């Protein structure tokens, strides 16, 4: 049984890598996320969404959603998300041919206590 | 303002490193966590606690609690937790003079959408 699908809500965790020299600016940008971007996330079903940033640039995302594939697809189809991801792309180490959200790979959940 | 303290509940994220050659066994052990260990976590105020394990051994923990310092201290004082941590210690890369839960360092939260 897939643990992440054992409840009606899926818990999603992913990692990306922020360039160490741009941590402060990346953090600052996330204090001022555009209201229309927050609204797009809500409408796409992203709930209880946190980003944690380690001092070496490891970025950990956690969110809950009823439908991971749907939540990702809804954001991918959102115009404000495309603009946001394009602005965020230069902050990341990774595949430059993909926007940051196109590099989200869920990490398997091996344990959950409600 | 500390974002993680801006609500009554704190969201805690931490990373540890599991030895790559022991991932399967570590995963299996977490399908059978002792009921008294689960009960100790609940009593200590660990809520919505997940562990995510990446294929390279990166272990990501996420939980919510009303009082992080208290939740950690309550587990540190728990006899069943000491036994559990001693059994888990050989699975980890890290400081061998510390039990795994003694190596938990919260990663700063830079963004939250409820």
Backbone of each chain as ProteinMPNN parsed JSONL, in Angstrom:
{"seq_chain_A": "XXXXXXXXXXXXXXXXXXXXXXXXXXXXXXXXXXXXXXXXXXXXXXXXXXXXXXXXXXXXXXXXXXXXXXXXXXXXXXXXXXXXXXXXXXXXXXXXXXXXXXXXXXXXXXXXXX", "coords_chain_A": {"N_chain_A": [[0.847, -1.199, 0.0], [0.482, 2.19, -0.822], [1.704, 4.51, 1.296], [1.371, 7.276, 1.265], [-1.021, 7.572, 0.007], [-2.85, 6.572, 1.658], [-4.581, 7.973, 3.203], [-7.247, 10.385, 2.719], [-6.006, 12.716, 2.144], [-2.962, 13.605, 0.594], [0.422, 13.684, 1.606], [3.051, 15.616, 0.641], [6.462, 15.775, -0.058], [9.321, 17.501, -1.147], [12.563, 18.222, -2.589], [14.664, 20.932, -3.499], [17.431, 22.855, -4.852], [18.848, 25.722, -3.759], [20.896, 28.373, -4.911], [23.778, 28.902, -3.01], [24.792, 31.513, -2.687], [22.592, 33.093, -2.972], [20.728, 32.922, -0.997], [19.707, 34.764, 0.915], [18.306, 36.64, -0.588], [16.431, 35.015, -1.823], [14.995, 34.15, 0.381], [13.951, 36.61, 1.228], [12.268, 37.241, -0.939], [10.29, 35.402, -0.494], [8.946, 36.391, 1.63], [7.275, 38.079, 0.495], [5.445, 36.988, -1.322], [3.481, 37.112, -4.24], [0.098, 38.087, -3.914], [-1.709, 37.014, -5.791], [-0.405, 34.752, -6.582], [-0.436, 33.225, -4.249], [-3.174, 32.849, -4.117], [-3.593, 31.343, -6.416], [-2.259, 28.972, -5.734], [-3.862, 28.116, -3.587], [-6.306, 27.713, -4.92], [-5.531, 25.65, -6.566], [-5.348, 23.608, -4.817], [-3.26, 23.309, -2.983], [-2.348, 22.812, 0.264], [-1.508, 23.756, 3.638], [1.172, 24.442, 3.159], [4.597, 24.563, 3.314], [7.869, 26.017, 3.086], [11.165, 25.17, 3.755], [14.425, 26.241, 4.425], [17.686, 25.307, 4.296], [20.982, 26.178, 5.502], [22.919, 25.531, 3.639], [21.64, 25.704, 1.265], [19.84, 23.72, 0.652], [16.545, 23.238, -0.137], [13.472, 22.511, 1.223], [10.323, 21.405, 0.501], [7.004, 21.093, 1.715], [3.744, 19.944, 1.496], [0.146, 19.509, 1.621], [-2.383, 17.765, -0.069], [-5.38, 16.913, -1.842], [-5.028, 15.669, -4.208], [-2.298, 15.017, -5.805], [-1.21, 14.948, -8.47], [-3.127, 16.437, -9.821], [-2.932, 18.887, -8.454], [-0.373, 19.724, -9.135], [-0.597, 19.892, -11.909], [-2.563, 21.853, -12.172], [-1.224, 24.115, -11.236], [0.832, 24.204, -13.12], [-0.558, 24.972, -15.34], [-1.184, 27.553, -14.804], [-1.038, 30.988, -15.327], [0.047, 32.983, -13.668], [1.685, 31.446, -12.077], [3.58, 30.579, -13.929], [4.891, 32.981, -14.475], [5.903, 33.506, -11.894], [7.579, 31.265, -11.462], [9.425, 31.667, -13.482], [10.699, 33.956, -12.549], [11.832, 32.921, -10.252], [13.569, 30.96, -11.167], [16.379, 31.705, -11.681], [17.456, 31.549, -9.131], [18.035, 28.968, -8.541], [20.055, 25.967, -8.396], [20.275, 23.43, -10.784], [18.515, 21.715, -13.413], [18.693, 23.768, -16.12], [16.93, 23.854, -18.194], [14.464, 23.353, -17.275], [11.72, 24.714, -15.447], [11.624, 25.684, -11.942], [9.389, 24.418, -10.592], [8.89, 22.374, -12.279], [10.728, 20.562, -11.612], [10.052, 19.236, -9.4], [10.072, 16.386, -7.459], [8.429, 13.973, -5.804], [9.3, 12.777, -2.573], [9.503, 9.544, -1.197], [7.215, 8.736, 1.395], [7.803, 7.206, 4.442], [6.804, 6.829, 6.925], [4.137, 7.693, 9.069], [2.533, 9.495, 11.587], [-0.538, 10.416, 12.747]], "CA_chain_A": [[0.0, 0.0, 0.0], [1.207, 3.458, -0.831], [1.36, 5.196, 2.547], [0.931, 8.645, 0.992], [-2.384, 7.564, -0.513], [-3.67, 5.802, 2.578], [-5.635, 8.864, 3.684], [-7.803, 11.133, 1.605], [-5.053, 13.769, 1.819], [-1.586, 13.156, 0.386], [1.477, 14.548, 2.135], [4.076, 15.674, -0.398], [7.737, 16.41, 0.315], [10.272, 17.544, -2.265], [13.777, 19.022, -2.36], [15.346, 21.616, -4.585], [18.704, 23.382, -4.36], [19.015, 27.157, -4.006], [22.316, 28.768, -4.971], [24.148, 29.391, -1.679], [25.031, 32.964, -2.658], [21.344, 33.836, -3.178], [19.773, 32.499, 0.033], [19.065, 35.903, 1.583], [17.342, 37.243, -1.516], [15.34, 34.035, -2.005], [14.185, 34.237, 1.607], [13.23, 37.885, 1.197], [11.18, 37.14, -1.931], [9.197, 34.57, 0.043], [8.148, 37.188, 2.568], [6.416, 38.96, -0.323], [4.878, 36.236, -2.45], [2.344, 37.839, -4.815], [-1.205, 37.564, -3.469], [-2.371, 36.201, -6.832], [0.27, 33.445, -6.574], [-1.008, 32.494, -3.103], [-4.547, 32.478, -4.477], [-3.503, 30.25, -7.403], [-1.916, 27.75, -4.987], [-5.062, 27.686, -2.855], [-7.294, 27.196, -5.874], [-5.016, 24.392, -7.117], [-5.437, 22.559, -3.805], [-2.058, 23.195, -2.137], [-2.722, 23.17, 1.64], [-0.492, 23.598, 4.684], [2.389, 24.416, 2.338], [5.755, 25.226, 3.917], [9.216, 25.874, 2.534], [12.235, 25.231, 4.752], [15.674, 26.495, 3.689], [18.886, 25.023, 5.087], [22.0, 27.196, 5.209], [23.706, 25.138, 2.465], [20.837, 25.871, 0.058], [18.815, 22.679, 0.504], [15.182, 23.746, 0.047], [12.531, 21.409, 1.423], [8.908, 21.774, 0.412], [6.027, 20.154, 2.271], [2.35, 20.398, 1.433], [-0.876, 18.475, 1.651], [-3.336, 17.966, -1.159], [-6.251, 15.76, -2.105], [-4.715, 15.089, -5.524], [-0.999, 15.593, -6.135], [-1.063, 15.159, -9.92], [-4.011, 17.539, -10.163], [-2.403, 20.125, -7.872], [0.791, 20.106, -9.939], [-1.072, 20.245, -13.248], [-3.284, 23.121, -12.098], [-0.237, 25.188, -11.167], [1.564, 24.256, -14.396], [-1.427, 25.635, -16.315], [-1.527, 28.875, -14.286], [-0.184, 32.022, -15.913], [0.817, 33.656, -12.619], [2.736, 30.518, -11.651], [4.657, 30.598, -14.928], [5.675, 34.2, -14.217], [6.632, 33.338, -10.63], [8.66, 30.282, -11.648], [10.474, 32.286, -14.301], [11.469, 34.859, -11.674], [12.573, 32.136, -9.261], [14.517, 30.039, -11.805], [17.802, 32.023, -11.515], [17.918, 31.277, -7.77], [18.22, 27.533, -8.316], [20.912, 25.021, -9.089], [19.443, 22.344, -11.31], [18.417, 21.649, -14.868], [18.238, 25.094, -16.557], [15.883, 23.744, -19.222], [13.19, 23.141, -16.579], [11.376, 25.656, -14.38], [11.77, 25.0, -10.639], [8.29, 23.519, -10.23], [8.939, 21.191, -13.16], [11.756, 19.667, -11.068], [9.536, 18.644, -8.155], [9.966, 14.923, -7.44], [8.044, 13.642, -4.431], [10.152, 11.824, -1.855], [8.588, 8.579, -0.565], [6.928, 8.807, 2.826], [7.96, 5.857, 4.999], [6.2, 6.77, 8.258], [3.247, 8.806, 9.413], [1.736, 9.486, 12.82], [-1.503, 11.515, 12.527]], "C_chain_A": [[0.88, 1.245, 0.0], [0.764, 4.287, 0.369], [0.793, 6.581, 2.271], [-0.506, 8.696, 0.477], [-3.344, 6.883, 0.459], [-4.739, 6.666, 3.243], [-6.183, 9.617, 2.483], [-6.848, 12.257, 1.198], [-3.66, 13.159, 1.639], [-0.622, 14.172, 1.0], [2.665, 14.468, 1.179], [5.306, 16.391, 0.147], [8.643, 16.382, -0.9], [11.461, 18.406, -1.881], [14.205, 19.711, -3.643], [16.617, 22.227, -3.995], [18.829, 24.846, -4.761], [20.518, 27.468, -4.026], [22.723, 29.399, -3.646], [24.338, 30.907, -1.617], [23.735, 33.77, -2.793], [20.283, 33.508, -2.122], [19.007, 33.685, 0.619], [17.97, 36.494, 0.694], [16.153, 36.304, -1.739], [14.398, 34.073, -0.805], [13.33, 35.5, 1.592], [12.049, 37.829, 0.229], [9.989, 36.353, -1.383], [8.471, 35.223, 1.211], [7.115, 38.018, 1.82], [5.887, 38.217, -1.532], [3.621, 36.965, -2.919], [1.027, 37.246, -4.32], [-1.881, 36.679, -4.518], [-1.684, 34.834, -6.973], [-0.262, 32.594, -5.413], [-2.418, 31.991, -3.446], [-4.548, 31.317, -5.489], [-3.172, 28.931, -6.706], [-3.142, 27.21, -4.255], [-6.066, 27.036, -3.8], [-6.861, 25.847, -6.447], [-4.97, 23.283, -6.065], [-4.166, 22.318, -3.007], [-2.429, 23.691, -0.735], [-1.546, 22.942, 2.588], [0.899, 23.503, 4.056], [3.493, 25.222, 3.026], [6.991, 25.018, 3.055], [10.214, 26.079, 3.661], [13.556, 25.341, 3.987], [16.874, 26.306, 4.62], [20.01, 25.94, 4.634], [22.89, 26.822, 4.017], [22.896, 25.242, 1.167], [19.811, 24.772, -0.166], [17.446, 23.279, 0.833], [14.244, 22.549, 0.139], [11.119, 21.968, 1.375], [8.047, 20.679, 1.002], [4.652, 20.736, 2.037], [1.414, 19.208, 1.444], [-1.893, 18.796, 0.561], [-4.187, 16.717, -1.339], [-5.807, 15.018, -3.353], [-3.418, 15.708, -6.015], [-0.867, 15.904, -7.625], [-1.92, 16.35, -10.364], [-3.48, 18.875, -9.663], [-1.217, 20.646, -8.677], [0.341, 20.596, -11.314], [-1.782, 21.602, -13.228], [-2.307, 24.29, -12.01], [0.513, 25.324, -12.48], [0.762, 25.017, -15.449], [-1.722, 27.083, -15.937], [-0.535, 29.915, -14.798], [0.656, 32.71, -14.832], [1.927, 32.739, -12.113], [3.897, 30.519, -12.65], [5.531, 31.836, -14.716], [6.501, 34.063, -12.952], [7.827, 32.392, -10.813], [9.785, 30.86, -12.497], [11.325, 33.254, -13.477], [12.319, 34.082, -10.672], [13.708, 31.302, -9.885], [15.99, 30.402, -11.572], [18.342, 31.767, -10.108], [18.364, 29.825, -7.583], [19.408, 26.948, -9.055], [20.0, 23.914, -9.608], [19.439, 22.405, -12.811], [17.868, 22.977, -15.388], [17.158, 25.024, -17.63], [14.506, 23.531, -18.607], [12.967, 24.261, -15.572], [11.452, 24.921, -13.043], [10.637, 24.015, -10.346], [8.215, 22.295, -11.135], [9.961, 20.181, -12.647], [11.312, 19.041, -9.744], [9.389, 17.132, -8.324], [9.609, 14.528, -6.014], [8.961, 12.568, -3.836], [9.239, 10.849, -1.106], [8.447, 8.791, 0.944], [7.01, 7.384, 3.391], [7.295, 5.72, 6.363], [5.256, 7.947, 8.404], [2.521, 8.524, 10.717], [0.767, 10.665, 12.734], [-1.439, 12.626, 13.586]], "O_chain_A": [[1.874, 1.334, 0.72], [-0.388, 4.712, 0.456], [-0.14, 7.022, 2.941], [-1.138, 9.752, 0.51], [-4.507, 6.645, 0.131], [-5.705, 6.136, 3.791], [-5.661, 9.507, 1.374], [-6.868, 12.704, 0.051], [-3.234, 12.312, 2.423], [-0.843, 15.38, 0.912], [3.214, 13.392, 0.939], [5.206, 17.468, 0.735], [8.73, 15.373, -1.6], [11.38, 19.221, -0.962], [14.118, 19.143, -4.732], [16.856, 22.134, -2.791], [18.905, 25.173, -5.945], [21.297, 26.9, -3.26], [22.074, 30.344, -3.197], [24.066, 31.516, -0.583], [23.769, 34.999, -2.736], [19.098, 33.777, -2.317], [17.792, 33.612, 0.797], [16.871, 36.805, 1.152], [15.01, 36.75, -1.831], [13.177, 34.035, -0.95], [12.139, 35.462, 1.903], [10.961, 38.313, 0.541], [8.84, 36.597, -1.752], [7.495, 34.676, 1.725], [6.202, 38.586, 2.419], [5.88, 38.75, -2.641], [2.797, 37.385, -2.105], [0.864, 36.026, -4.312], [-2.549, 35.705, -4.171], [-2.303, 33.872, -7.427], [-0.508, 31.399, -5.572], [-2.796, 30.869, -3.112], [-5.395, 30.427, -5.423], [-3.736, 27.891, -7.045], [-3.427, 26.013, -4.293], [-6.603, 25.963, -3.524], [-7.697, 25.004, -6.773], [-4.599, 22.15, -6.374], [-3.998, 21.251, -2.417], [-2.784, 24.857, -0.564], [-0.71, 22.064, 2.373], [1.688, 22.613, 4.375], [3.335, 26.415, 3.284], [7.143, 23.995, 2.388], [10.12, 27.04, 4.424], [13.777, 24.617, 3.016], [17.052, 27.04, 5.592], [19.994, 26.429, 3.504], [23.544, 27.692, 3.442], [23.399, 24.909, 0.094], [18.992, 24.874, -1.079], [17.22, 23.764, 1.942], [14.221, 21.688, -0.741], [10.772, 22.888, 2.116], [8.315, 19.491, 0.819], [4.413, 21.903, 2.347], [1.831, 18.059, 1.295], [-2.212, 19.959, 0.311], [-3.76, 15.607, -1.025], [-6.169, 13.857, -3.542], [-3.427, 16.801, -6.58], [-0.456, 17.004, -7.996], [-1.49, 17.167, -11.178], [-3.567, 19.882, -10.366], [-1.071, 21.852, -8.878], [0.845, 21.6, -11.817], [-1.625, 22.403, -14.149], [-2.523, 25.333, -12.628], [0.803, 26.439, -12.914], [1.337, 25.635, -16.346], [-2.433, 27.776, -16.665], [0.678, 29.722, -14.703], [1.835, 32.991, -15.046], [3.003, 33.218, -11.757], [5.061, 30.466, -12.254], [6.758, 31.753, -14.771], [7.667, 34.455, -12.926], [8.938, 32.686, -10.374], [10.958, 30.575, -12.26], [12.534, 33.357, -13.688], [13.399, 34.531, -10.288], [14.686, 30.977, -9.211], [16.791, 29.51, -11.293], [19.557, 31.766, -9.908], [18.998, 29.493, -6.581], [19.736, 27.354, -10.17], [19.054, 23.516, -8.928], [20.274, 23.078, -13.416], [16.706, 23.297, -15.137], [16.535, 26.039, -17.943], [13.498, 23.525, -19.314], [13.908, 24.709, -14.917], [11.358, 23.695, -12.997], [10.893, 22.896, -9.9], [7.562, 21.305, -10.805], [10.058, 19.073, -13.174], [12.103, 18.396, -9.056], [8.68, 16.659, -9.212], [10.412, 14.729, -5.103], [9.337, 11.6, -4.497], [8.295, 11.282, -0.446], [9.428, 8.994, 1.659], [6.364, 6.47, 2.879], [7.224, 4.618, 6.907], [5.531, 9.05, 7.932], [1.966, 7.444, 10.916], [1.211, 11.811, 12.656], [-2.194, 13.595, 13.51]]}, "seq_chain_B": "XXXXXXXXXXXXXXXXXXXXXXXXXXXXXXXXXXXXXXXXXXXXXXXXXXXXXXXXXXXXXXXXXXXXXXXXXXXXXXXXXXXXXXXXXXXXXXXXXXXXXXXXXXXXXXXXXX", "coords_chain_B": {"N_chain_B": [[9.972, 38.718, 12.971], [9.569, 35.399, 14.035], [8.705, 33.048, 11.8], [7.935, 30.391, 12.214], [6.877, 30.493, 14.713], [4.65, 31.937, 14.529], [2.086, 31.043, 14.514], [-0.105, 29.188, 16.736], [0.705, 26.612, 16.546], [3.793, 25.035, 15.906], [5.706, 24.357, 13.004], [7.895, 21.863, 12.255], [10.87, 20.986, 10.662], [13.376, 18.661, 9.853], [16.58, 17.201, 8.986], [18.202, 14.073, 8.586], [20.748, 11.549, 8.021], [20.56, 8.549, 6.5], [22.317, 5.46, 6.313], [23.197, 4.511, 3.068], [23.238, 1.774, 2.375], [21.442, 0.65, 4.077], [18.842, 1.338, 3.708], [16.507, -0.135, 2.975], [16.016, -1.793, 5.154], [15.699, 0.085, 7.175], [13.404, 1.373, 6.301], [11.588, -0.769, 6.462], [11.549, -1.213, 9.251], [10.15, 1.018, 10.016], [7.604, 0.465, 9.273], [6.729, -0.928, 11.312], [6.707, 0.371, 13.781], [7.028, 0.428, 17.284], [4.07, 0.18, 19.216], [4.099, 1.447, 21.746], [6.035, 3.34, 21.38], [4.844, 5.006, 19.485], [2.761, 5.927, 21.062], [4.184, 7.311, 23.006], [5.237, 9.417, 21.472], [2.846, 10.728, 20.741], [1.917, 11.504, 23.287], [3.935, 13.253, 23.923], [3.393, 15.339, 22.306], [3.887, 15.349, 19.553], [2.635, 15.883, 16.42], [0.97, 15.042, 13.352], [3.161, 13.778, 12.083], [5.625, 13.013, 9.83], [7.943, 10.927, 8.077], [10.18, 11.145, 5.428], [12.007, 9.48, 2.943], [14.734, 9.747, 0.943], [16.293, 8.302, -2.001], [19.045, 8.42, -1.807], [19.545, 8.356, 0.85], [18.958, 10.609, 2.307], [17.059, 11.688, 4.956], [14.035, 13.099, 5.762], [12.321, 14.761, 8.224], [9.122, 15.811, 9.336], [7.025, 17.563, 11.453], [4.318, 18.711, 13.579], [3.81, 20.808, 16.352], [2.836, 22.098, 19.544], [4.832, 23.079, 21.074], [8.008, 23.063, 20.555], [10.516, 22.727, 21.942], [9.626, 21.554, 24.289], [8.423, 19.222, 23.279], [10.607, 17.844, 22.268], [12.154, 17.532, 24.573], [10.446, 15.983, 26.157], [10.425, 13.576, 24.768], [13.131, 12.941, 24.929], [13.317, 12.314, 27.58], [12.006, 9.96, 27.74], [11.754, 6.525, 28.318], [11.151, 4.477, 26.469], [11.69, 5.767, 24.093], [14.439, 6.11, 24.309], [15.309, 3.451, 24.074], [14.353, 2.925, 21.47], [15.797, 4.818, 19.924], [18.38, 3.913, 20.362], [18.281, 1.502, 19.01], [17.912, 2.438, 16.434], [20.18, 3.949, 15.92], [22.47, 2.648, 14.632], [21.733, 2.746, 11.958], [22.301, 5.191, 10.95], [24.33, 7.729, 9.368], [26.493, 10.008, 10.9], [27.152, 11.829, 13.938], [28.571, 9.596, 16.065], [28.532, 9.733, 18.796], [26.187, 10.779, 19.579], [22.709, 10.104, 19.974], [20.249, 9.44, 17.37], [17.973, 11.204, 17.629], [19.058, 13.194, 19.116], [20.395, 14.647, 17.311], [18.754, 16.245, 15.914], [18.13, 19.145, 14.2], [16.316, 21.961, 13.775], [15.198, 23.179, 10.629], [15.122, 26.386, 9.197], [11.927, 27.809, 8.567], [10.77, 29.41, 5.732], [8.538, 30.153, 4.391], [4.996, 29.999, 4.464], [1.864, 28.7, 3.638], [-1.349, 28.513, 4.73]], "CA_chain_B": [[9.12, 37.719, 13.606], [9.883, 34.025, 13.673], [7.52, 32.53, 11.102], [7.504, 29.126, 12.797], [6.184, 30.733, 15.977], [3.61, 32.932, 14.287], [0.815, 30.423, 14.86], [0.019, 28.471, 17.989], [1.424, 25.377, 16.271], [5.051, 25.172, 15.177], [5.981, 23.337, 11.996], [9.302, 21.539, 12.414], [11.471, 20.144, 9.634], [14.782, 18.349, 10.133], [17.191, 16.194, 8.11], [19.255, 13.182, 9.043], [21.299, 10.821, 6.872], [20.563, 7.099, 6.688], [23.343, 4.789, 5.493], [22.537, 4.05, 1.833], [23.111, 0.314, 2.304], [20.472, 0.163, 5.059], [17.554, 2.008, 3.468], [15.374, -1.076, 2.935], [15.746, -2.254, 6.514], [15.18, 1.236, 7.922], [12.008, 1.528, 5.858], [10.807, -1.875, 7.027], [11.372, -0.964, 10.688], [9.154, 2.085, 10.219], [6.256, -0.096, 9.09], [6.416, -1.686, 12.539], [7.13, 1.141, 14.958], [6.386, -0.102, 18.485], [2.909, 0.973, 19.65], [4.423, 2.298, 22.901], [6.787, 4.487, 20.85], [3.834, 5.9, 18.894], [2.031, 6.533, 22.168], [5.086, 8.295, 23.629], [5.261, 10.59, 20.592], [1.557, 11.429, 20.903], [1.877, 12.143, 24.612], [4.927, 14.341, 23.938], [2.9, 16.45, 21.501], [4.285, 15.281, 18.138], [1.429, 15.699, 15.615], [1.11, 15.055, 11.884], [4.594, 13.517, 11.963], [5.994, 12.172, 8.691], [9.331, 10.754, 7.653], [10.346, 10.933, 3.989], [13.359, 8.939, 2.751], [15.201, 9.833, -0.451], [17.045, 7.092, -2.337], [20.452, 8.57, -1.417], [19.654, 8.266, 2.3], [18.481, 11.817, 2.996], [15.815, 11.471, 5.697], [13.413, 14.378, 6.113], [11.244, 14.662, 9.199], [8.22, 16.958, 9.436], [5.925, 17.393, 12.407], [3.726, 19.931, 14.123], [3.734, 20.714, 17.804], [2.572, 23.37, 20.21], [6.007, 23.48, 21.861], [9.084, 22.222, 20.037], [11.487, 22.382, 22.984], [8.956, 20.627, 25.193], [8.213, 17.944, 22.584], [11.913, 17.182, 22.186], [12.563, 17.177, 25.941], [9.604, 14.887, 26.642], [10.908, 12.33, 24.156], [14.468, 12.648, 25.465], [13.144, 11.769, 28.929], [11.164, 8.763, 27.645], [12.566, 5.298, 28.299], [10.94, 3.738, 25.22], [12.408, 6.494, 23.045], [15.875, 5.803, 24.407], [15.503, 2.126, 23.468], [14.141, 3.038, 20.012], [16.919, 5.553, 19.323], [19.559, 3.039, 20.39], [18.146, 0.521, 17.919], [18.012, 3.139, 15.146], [21.482, 4.631, 15.759], [23.383, 2.052, 13.627], [21.279, 3.007, 10.592], [22.587, 6.573, 10.563], [25.6, 8.436, 9.301], [26.397, 11.19, 11.751], [28.005, 11.811, 15.122], [28.232, 8.37, 16.79], [28.4, 9.978, 20.238], [24.832, 11.284, 19.823], [21.603, 9.333, 19.422], [19.686, 10.172, 16.223], [17.095, 12.332, 17.972], [19.88, 14.269, 19.671], [21.0, 15.363, 16.183], [17.697, 17.005, 15.24], [18.315, 20.612, 14.152], [15.229, 22.462, 12.92], [15.575, 23.986, 9.468], [14.23, 27.556, 9.218], [10.798, 27.909, 7.637], [10.806, 30.744, 5.09], [7.258, 30.422, 3.729], [3.879, 29.102, 4.832], [0.487, 28.975, 3.173], [-2.174, 27.618, 5.569]], "C_chain_B": [[9.539, 36.329, 13.131], [8.627, 33.38, 13.09], [7.001, 31.262, 11.769], [6.749, 29.317, 14.114], [4.984, 31.656, 15.802], [2.212, 32.352, 14.505], [0.999, 29.712, 16.19], [0.767, 27.159, 17.778], [2.702, 25.661, 15.501], [5.183, 24.033, 14.172], [7.486, 23.102, 11.983], [9.748, 20.637, 11.274], [12.921, 19.904, 10.002], [15.262, 17.301, 9.138], [18.18, 15.342, 8.884], [19.721, 12.386, 7.824], [21.354, 9.335, 7.218], [21.648, 6.491, 5.791], [22.687, 4.173, 4.255], [22.342, 2.537, 1.786], [22.06, -0.23, 3.271], [19.074, 0.763, 4.87], [16.369, 1.042, 3.566], [14.998, -1.494, 4.349], [15.182, -1.122, 7.373], [13.704, 1.472, 7.581], [11.129, 0.463, 6.485], [10.539, -1.646, 8.514], [10.292, 0.091, 10.945], [7.739, 1.672, 9.818], [5.777, -0.752, 10.379], [6.915, -0.929, 13.761], [6.332, 0.638, 16.164], [5.19, 0.771, 18.89], [3.24, 1.885, 20.832], [5.297, 3.488, 22.484], [5.822, 5.498, 20.213], [3.083, 6.652, 19.998], [2.89, 7.597, 22.867], [5.158, 9.573, 22.794], [3.979, 11.407, 20.746], [1.524, 12.19, 22.224], [2.815, 13.338, 24.677], [4.53, 15.497, 23.013], [3.401, 16.49, 20.072], [3.027, 14.968, 17.316], [1.763, 15.763, 14.126], [2.576, 14.833, 11.502], [4.847, 12.56, 10.801], [7.5, 12.071, 8.574], [9.333, 10.438, 6.159], [11.806, 10.51, 3.76], [13.719, 8.942, 1.269], [16.145, 8.678, -0.731], [18.54, 7.204, -1.992], [20.632, 8.553, 0.105], [19.246, 9.526, 3.043], [17.121, 11.527, 3.637], [15.278, 12.829, 6.117], [12.27, 14.112, 7.079], [10.437, 15.947, 9.207], [7.208, 16.647, 10.515], [5.447, 18.742, 12.887], [3.575, 19.75, 15.62], [3.463, 22.093, 18.391], [3.836, 23.931, 20.853], [7.172, 22.582, 21.473], [10.061, 21.785, 21.133], [10.886, 21.356, 23.945], [8.777, 19.246, 24.571], [9.509, 17.143, 22.511], [12.341, 16.689, 23.571], [11.744, 16.0, 26.466], [10.055, 13.562, 26.041], [12.276, 11.949, 24.723], [14.375, 11.998, 26.838], [12.388, 10.438, 28.919], [12.029, 7.517, 27.5], [12.386, 4.546, 26.982], [11.64, 4.442, 24.063], [13.9, 6.192, 23.101], [16.164, 4.442, 23.779], [15.366, 2.192, 21.952], [15.335, 3.716, 19.338], [18.191, 4.701, 19.32], [19.487, 1.989, 19.284], [18.309, 1.175, 16.544], [19.416, 3.674, 14.87], [22.373, 3.988, 14.685], [22.954, 2.296, 12.187], [21.788, 4.349, 10.062], [24.063, 6.861, 10.349], [25.457, 9.663, 10.191], [27.34, 11.021, 12.931], [27.656, 10.586, 15.972], [28.109, 8.575, 18.301], [27.011, 10.509, 20.597], [23.809, 10.302, 19.257], [20.961, 10.134, 18.284], [18.841, 11.375, 16.629], [17.847, 13.482, 18.634], [20.525, 15.102, 18.561], [19.958, 16.157, 15.387], [17.985, 18.5, 15.354], [17.235, 21.172, 13.238], [15.767, 23.359, 11.805], [14.604, 25.177, 9.39], [13.134, 27.49, 8.149], [10.793, 29.317, 7.061], [9.482, 31.107, 4.436], [6.218, 29.475, 4.288], [2.587, 29.625, 4.256], [-0.429, 28.017, 3.93], [-3.016, 26.611, 4.743]], "O_chain_B": [[9.827, 36.128, 11.951], [7.627, 33.19, 13.782], [5.792, 31.063, 11.883], [6.061, 28.406, 14.575], [4.378, 32.102, 16.775], [1.253, 33.107, 14.666], [2.11, 29.635, 16.714], [1.391, 26.643, 18.705], [2.696, 26.442, 14.549], [4.817, 22.892, 14.456], [8.263, 24.023, 11.731], [9.087, 19.648, 10.957], [13.622, 20.827, 10.414], [14.458, 16.6, 8.523], [18.909, 15.844, 9.74], [19.167, 12.525, 6.733], [22.095, 8.917, 8.108], [21.868, 6.943, 4.667], [21.733, 3.404, 4.375], [21.363, 2.067, 1.206], [21.806, -1.435, 3.291], [18.235, 0.699, 5.768], [15.348, 1.367, 4.172], [13.82, -1.544, 4.703], [14.297, -1.344, 8.199], [12.878, 1.734, 8.456], [10.044, 0.762, 6.985], [9.421, -1.862, 8.983], [9.607, 0.055, 11.967], [6.79, 2.434, 9.999], [4.602, -1.086, 10.53], [7.483, -1.527, 14.675], [5.119, 0.446, 16.08], [5.307, 1.997, 18.9], [2.71, 2.993, 20.911], [5.301, 4.522, 23.152], [5.978, 6.706, 20.391], [2.808, 7.847, 19.882], [2.388, 8.647, 23.268], [5.142, 10.678, 23.338], [4.026, 12.632, 20.867], [1.153, 13.362, 22.273], [2.549, 14.312, 25.381], [5.23, 16.507, 22.938], [3.353, 17.54, 19.431], [2.42, 13.911, 17.492], [2.701, 16.44, 13.705], [3.153, 15.584, 10.716], [4.345, 11.436, 10.791], [8.236, 12.995, 8.921], [8.587, 9.579, 5.69], [12.725, 11.109, 4.318], [13.107, 8.249, 0.457], [16.74, 8.127, 0.196], [19.226, 6.186, -1.897], [21.749, 8.718, 0.595], [19.189, 9.527, 4.273], [16.162, 11.168, 2.954], [15.982, 13.615, 6.752], [11.364, 13.332, 6.786], [10.992, 17.04, 9.098], [6.594, 15.58, 10.5], [6.073, 19.773, 12.641], [3.249, 18.662, 16.095], [3.817, 23.117, 17.806], [3.906, 25.125, 21.145], [7.312, 21.476, 21.993], [10.392, 20.604, 21.235], [11.557, 20.411, 24.359], [8.954, 18.227, 25.238], [9.509, 15.923, 22.672], [12.827, 15.568, 23.718], [12.279, 15.12, 27.14], [10.067, 12.54, 26.727], [12.546, 10.773, 24.966], [15.25, 11.222, 27.221], [12.156, 9.851, 29.977], [12.926, 7.467, 26.66], [13.358, 4.029, 26.43], [12.134, 3.784, 23.148], [14.548, 6.037, 22.066], [17.138, 4.286, 23.043], [16.16, 1.593, 21.227], [15.825, 3.247, 18.31], [18.983, 4.766, 18.38], [20.504, 1.631, 18.692], [18.786, 0.541, 15.603], [19.8, 3.835, 13.711], [22.979, 4.712, 13.895], [23.747, 2.071, 11.272], [21.713, 4.612, 8.861], [24.929, 6.324, 11.04], [24.395, 10.285, 10.223], [28.222, 10.163, 12.913], [26.567, 10.529, 16.543], [27.634, 7.687, 19.009], [26.691, 10.671, 21.775], [24.018, 9.734, 18.185], [21.103, 11.355, 18.227], [18.973, 12.45, 16.042], [17.345, 14.603, 18.707], [21.13, 16.139, 18.832], [20.257, 16.678, 14.313], [18.072, 19.049, 16.452], [17.238, 20.887, 12.041], [16.661, 24.178, 12.015], [13.393, 24.991, 9.507], [13.389, 27.159, 6.99], [10.809, 30.3, 7.803], [9.307, 32.235, 3.975], [6.5, 28.307, 4.555], [2.256, 30.806, 4.362], [-0.29, 26.803, 3.776], [-3.749, 25.804, 5.315]]}, "name": "protein", "num_of_chains": 2, "seq": "XXXXXXXXXXXXXXXXXXXXXXXXXXXXXXXXXXXXXXXXXXXXXXXXXXXXXXXXXXXXXXXXXXXXXXXXXXXXXXXXXXXXXXXXXXXXXXXXXXXXXXXXXXXXXXXXXXXXXXXXXXXXXXXXXXXXXXXXXXXXXXXXXXXXXXXXXXXXXXXXXXXXXXXXXXXXXXXXXXXXXXXXXXXXXXXXXXXXXXXXXXXXXXXXXXXXXXXXXXXXXXXXXXXX"}
